[in-house]
Amino acid sequence: MLNIFFVVTQPCILYSIKFFRDIRSCVRKTARTSVPSSIEVNFIMTVKDAVAKRFEQLCNQHGIRPNELATRAGVTPSTVYSMLDPSRQRVSIATIKKLCDGLDITLGQFFSCALFDELEQEIQ
């Protein structure tokens, strides 16, 4: 079994995983090495990844799409889609606050989630 550990900081890595249907194909094309029959991929989630994942969860809970969240929050749809885009590395706290207002939740409620408790320490 081949274990692959990486922090998703390079958009090309994420795009490789996103657009190749089979992760073995992804490794074969990027590493150009022989690929074992089973591969385990362990992602180290960043704070930005956790924020995007949390908004996806909240949209699903409220039964809304990102466009509706944008309308409720008074921001453009591109702001929401940009925040959800894995290749984007940053999201501002002001944007998070506006989106929380659109969902009628506090920042405390937003961050009170296991996603944020399980993040790895970023200071090495």
VENUR-V442612 format. One line per field, one symbol per residue. psi: psi as a letter, one per 30 degrees, with the letter a starting at -180 (. if undefined). A space follows every 10 residues. Layout:
psi = ???
This chain:
psi = kkkjklkifk eeeeeeeefk ekfeeeeeee fhlkklfkkk kjkjkleeee eeeeeeeeee efhlleeeee eefhllefee eeefjffkfl klfeeeeeee effhlleeee fikfeffgkl kfk.
